[in-house]
Amino acid sequence: MYNAHDTAFLLARFQFAFTVGVHIIFPAFSIGLAPYLTLIFRGVSFEFRVMTRGTKREKLWDRGFVVGSGVAAFCQGAILGGVIQGVAVKDSAFAGGPMDWLTPFSILCGLAVMCGYALLGATWLIWRTIGPLEASCRIWVSRLALGLFVEVVVVSFWTPLLHAPYLRRWTDWPNIAFVAPVPVLVVLLSVLLVMGLRRGHARTPFLCALGWFLLCLSGLGITIWPYAVPPSLTVWDVSSPPSSQFFQLLGTAILLPIILTYTIYSYHVFRGKVTESDGYH
């Protein structure tokens, strides 16, 4: 049973975690998060496009889907770039300006995420469709893969120059042993993706695109570790109490198998290629 001192300590830790979450991250990226409202257009465009098929409004909902998806993807990448480049913190509070996150580096990250999501979508359509749509997506995958590869290379060389600890993560031993395999695997997946496209594989391009995302996120994680709010607050500075972490772990242990089971089952039900006769899903 907790005594008064334990309770006070837990309340202080919760208050600090709340302060870090709200008074640093949210104010730093509040303007960048606002355009996420365009996801509304992305969601409703699916249904309204079907209802207006064959009319002049069909193109309107096509544009709504493009705008909603593109803006949200760019903001997600730009915010990720803003976190990597660092957030100004003073006395456990955000000490910068509302537009500090919008820099050339964060813009490049936003464009990279847009290109990456488009690549995932195109490779998914190669896997799941046939005919002219599949052929068109194979052409787009070649262009998007080249663009994403260039952006990943530029971001990879730019990131270590943002902060001295990042550079040490990439160059000092034994850290370099964890970082070095990442670019090698990226190049290897690039070769496999090109070979898969040339040989007409349906699933290989999608798996290679997923591998790119996994490697990029792994590389960024290795780079910024142990910072939760770079370049000043570590994961231990913002961590919640052990009791809260245990509660989250318990919830994850229960819900994660359910989510995985449902996901695997849904993929099994909708397996195979989708044809025009299958209708709208």
C-alpha positions in Angstrom: 0.0 0.0 0.0 1.3 3.5 -0.9 1.9 6.0 1.9 1.5 9.7 1.6 5.0 10.2 0.3 4.5 7.5 -2.4 1.3 9.2 -3.5 2.9 12.6 -3.7 5.8 11.1 -5.7 3.4 9.4 -8.2 1.3 12.6 -8.6 4.5 14.6 -9.2 5.6 12.1 -11.9 2.2 12.2 -13.6 2.2 15.9 -13.5 5.6 16.1 -15.0 4.7 13.6 -17.8 1.6 15.7 -18.5 3.7 18.8 -18.6 6.1 17.3 -21.0 3.3 16.0 -23.3 1.2 19.1 -23.4 3.5 22.0 -22.7 6.3 20.9 -25.0 5.2 18.6 -27.8 1.8 20.0 -28.5 2.7 23.8 -28.4 5.7 23.1 -30.5 3.7 21.4 -33.3 0.2 22.8 -32.8 0.2 24.6 -36.1 1.6 21.5 -37.8 -1.1 19.3 -36.3 -4.0 21.6 -37.4 -3.9 20.5 -41.1 -4.6 17.0 -39.9 -8.3 18.0 -40.1 -7.9 17.4 -43.9 -8.2 13.7 -43.0 -11.9 14.4 -42.9 -11.9 14.9 -46.7 -9.9 11.6 -47.1 -12.4 9.6 -45.1 -15.6 10.9 -46.6 -14.3 10.9 -50.1 -14.5 7.1 -50.3 -18.2 7.0 -49.7 -19.2 10.2 -51.5 -17.2 9.3 -54.6 -19.2 6.1 -54.9 -22.5 8.0 -54.5 -21.5 10.5 -57.2 -20.0 8.1 -59.7 -20.6 9.2 -63.2 -21.4 12.8 -62.2 -19.4 16.0 -62.2 -18.9 15.7 -58.4 -16.9 12.5 -58.8 -13.8 14.5 -59.7 -14.4 16.8 -56.7 -14.2 13.9 -54.2 -11.1 12.6 -56.1 -9.5 15.9 -55.3 -10.7 15.7 -51.7 -9.0 12.4 -51.3 -5.8 13.7 -52.8 -5.7 16.8 -50.7 -6.7 15.0 -47.5 -4.1 12.3 -47.9 -1.3 14.6 -49.2 -1.6 17.3 -46.6 -1.8 14.8 -43.7 1.2 12.8 -45.0 3.3 16.0 -45.4 2.4 17.2 -41.9 3.3 13.9 -40.4 6.7 13.9 -42.0 7.3 17.5 -41.2 6.5 17.0 -37.5 8.8 14.0 -37.5 11.5 16.1 -38.9 10.8 18.8 -36.4 11.2 16.3 -33.5 14.4 15.0 -34.9 15.9 18.5 -35.4 15.0 19.3 -31.8 12.6 21.3 -29.6 13.6 24.3 -27.5 12.9 23.5 -23.9 13.4 25.6 -20.8 12.2 24.7 -17.3 10.3 21.7 -18.6 8.3 23.9 -21.0 8.4 24.7 -24.7 10.5 27.8 -25.2 10.5 28.3 -28.9 8.2 29.8 -31.6 5.1 28.2 -33.1 6.8 27.8 -36.5 10.2 26.5 -35.3 9.2 23.1 -36.7 9.0 24.3 -40.3 12.5 24.3 -41.6 14.1 23.0 -44.8 14.9 19.8 -43.1 11.4 19.2 -41.9 10.0 20.1 -45.3 12.3 17.5 -46.8 11.0 14.9 -44.3 7.4 15.9 -45.1 8.0 15.4 -48.9 9.8 12.1 -48.2 6.8 10.7 -46.2 4.4 11.8 -48.9 6.5 10.0 -51.5 6.9 7.0 -49.2 3.1 6.7 -48.6 2.5 7.0 -52.3 5.0 4.3 -53.0 3.3 2.0 -50.4 0.0 2.6 -52.0 1.2 2.0 -55.5 3.0 -1.3 -54.5 -0.1 -2.4 -52.7 -2.2 -1.9 -55.9 0.3 -3.9 -57.8 -0.2 -6.7 -55.4 -4.0 -6.5 -55.3 -5.2 -5.4 -58.7 -4.9 -6.4 -62.4 -5.1 -4.8 -65.8 -4.4 -1.2 -66.7 -4.4 -0.1 -63.0 -1.6 -2.5 -62.1 0.4 -1.5 -65.2 0.1 2.1 -64.4 1.2 1.5 -60.8 4.3 -0.3 -61.9 5.3 2.8 -63.8 4.6 5.0 -60.8 6.5 2.7 -58.5 9.7 3.2 -60.5 9.4 7.0 -60.2 8.4 7.1 -56.6 11.1 4.6 -55.5 13.8 6.7 -57.2 12.5 9.9 -55.6 12.2 8.3 -52.1 15.7 6.8 -52.4 17.2 10.2 -53.1 15.3 11.8 -50.3 16.3 9.1 -47.8 20.0 9.5 -48.8 19.8 13.3 -48.3 18.0 13.0 -45.0 20.6 10.4 -43.8 23.5 12.7 -44.5 21.7 15.7 -43.1 20.5 14.2 -39.8 24.0 13.7 -38.2 24.8 17.3 -38.9 21.9 18.6 -36.8 23.4 17.8 -33.4 26.8 16.6 -32.1 25.3 13.5 -30.3 23.7 12.4 -33.6 27.0 12.5 -35.4 28.7 10.5 -32.6 25.9 7.9 -32.9 26.8 7.4 -36.5 30.6 7.4 -36.2 31.7 6.2 -32.7 32.2 2.6 -31.8 30.2 0.4 -31.1 27.3 2.6 -32.3 28.5 2.4 -35.9 28.0 -1.4 -35.7 24.3 -0.8 -35.3 24.0 2.0 -37.9 26.2 0.5 -40.7 23.9 -2.3 -41.7 21.0 0.1 -42.3 22.2 1.7 -45.5 23.5 -1.7 -46.8 20.0 -3.2 -46.3 18.4 -0.1 -47.9 20.5 -0.7 -51.1 19.8 -4.4 -51.0 16.0 -3.8 -50.8 16.4 -1.3 -53.7 17.9 -4.0 -55.9 15.2 -6.5 -54.9 12.5 -3.9 -55.7 13.9 -3.2 -59.1 14.3 -6.9 -59.9 10.7 -7.6 -58.7 9.3 -4.9 -61.0 11.3 -6.2 -64.0 10.2 -9.8 -63.4 6.6 -8.9 -62.9 6.4 -9.9 -59.2 3.2 -8.8 -57.4 4.2 -9.0 -53.8 7.9 -8.2 -53.7 7.7 -4.4 -54.4 5.2 -4.0 -51.5 7.4 -6.0 -49.1 10.5 -4.0 -50.2 8.7 -0.7 -49.6 7.7 -1.9 -46.1 11.3 -2.8 -45.5 12.4 0.7 -46.5 10.0 2.2 -43.9 11.2 -0.2 -41.2 14.9 0.5 -41.9 14.4 4.3 -42.0 12.5 4.3 -38.7 15.1 2.0 -37.2 17.9 4.3 -38.3 16.1 7.4 -36.9 15.5 5.6 -33.6 19.2 4.6 -33.3 20.2 8.2 -34.1 18.0 10.1 -31.5 18.2 7.5 -28.7 17.9 8.1 -25.8 16.2 11.4 -26.4 12.4 11.6 -26.2 12.4 15.4 -26.9 15.7 16.1 -28.6 18.1 17.4 -27.8 17.5 17.9 -24.0 15.0 15.5 -22.5 15.7 11.7 -22.5 13.2 8.9 -22.2 14.0 8.6 -18.5 13.2 12.3 -18.0 9.7 12.0 -19.4 8.9 8.4 -18.4 5.7 7.6 -16.5 5.8 5.8 -13.1 6.4 2.0 -13.1 2.8 1.4 -12.0 1.5 3.3 -15.1 3.9 1.5 -17.4 2.8 -1.9 -16.0 -0.9 -0.9 -16.6 0.0 0.0 -20.3 2.0 -3.2 -20.7 -1.0 -5.2 -19.4 -3.4 -3.5 -21.8 -1.0 -4.0 -24.7 -0.6 -7.7 -23.9 -4.3 -8.2 -24.0 -5.2 -6.0 -27.0 -2.3 -6.6 -29.3 -3.0 -10.3 -29.9 -6.7 -9.4 -30.6 -5.7 -6.7 -33.1 -3.2 -9.0 -34.8 -5.7 -11.8 -35.0 -8.3 -9.6 -36.6 -5.8 -8.1 -39.0 -4.6 -11.6 -40.1 -8.2 -12.8 -40.5 -9.2 -9.7 -42.6 -6.2 -10.2 -44.9 -7.1 -13.8 -45.3 -10.7 -13.0 -46.2 -9.7 -10.3 -48.8 -6.8 -12.2 -50.1 -6.0 -12.4 -53.8 -6.4 -9.9 -56.7 -9.4 -7.6 -56.9 -11.2 -7.4 -60.2 -13.9 -5.1 -61.5 -16.6 -7.7 -60.9 -15.8 -7.7 -57.2 -17.4 -4.3 -56.9 -16.8 -1.8 -54.1 -15.2 -2.8 -50.8 
